[in-house]
């Protein structure tokens, strides 16, 4: 069982469409940062609603080790059941919270430092990546609780490198695109799919000022031009695009906005890892997610 950008919707459908409170992850062999953040927020959302989830955690030590390294259990305030664990791997960027605009610059600096410690990155792609990260992180304090009626939108971000690229995930459980755009006159009757299309494809913001908006539109176009993968989720809609194509899809209802970018290694000037470093998830390898 794998939980990825492409498959995590099955879990959300299980929880939010079938209304199940039990989640069996014992056979999980792989999980990416996007799925990890959605699982984090789903646990928080269920707990806030007074119906906490009953989760059977992965039994594979490599998976458990990576989840611990990514600070998943620390962020969700769940005590991980004891299991024999291999030596600690190194998560590229563990889960961090995005609390305020003042906090964003420090967060971006930390992401840059970790990425540059792992790889010798060319200056131009590094600067482009930092601008993307800055814009995505700033969206959370600026938009996730624009109505000021969400107790805890809980913005979080994480990152991991793989054989095919670097995966950046940013998520919150705030008001989402539809409710944010509804604050703008004449845009109060949009559904989630139209709201995503308006923000990402048309570059519309809740502000009429032409200096606002278009950030997500530029990011979406840029990552597509790199043959990367983009997933932008809000409410009951998902805009997904990979090198094989994509579309706007109906999905299970979930609060907030969740974004994943899979950027090919060559964009950063990073070569593919040596053959001996390409490993199969869970086969005795504590670095399975790296």
Secondary structure, 3 states (H helix, E strand, C coil): CEECCCCCHHHHHHHHCCCCCEEECCCCCEECHHHHHHHHHHHHHHHHCCCCCEEECCCCHHHHHHHHHCCHHHHHCCCCCCCCCCCCCCCCEEEEEECCHHHHHHHHHHHHHHHHHHCCCCHHHHHHHHHHHHHHHHHHHHHCCCCCCCCCCCEEEEEEEECCEEEEEEECCCCHHHHHHCCCCCCCCCCHHHHHHHHHHCCCCCCCCCCCCCHHHHHHHHHHHCCCEEEEEEEEEEEEEECCEEEEEEEEEEEEEEEEEEECHHHHCCCCCCHHHCCCCCCCCCCCCC
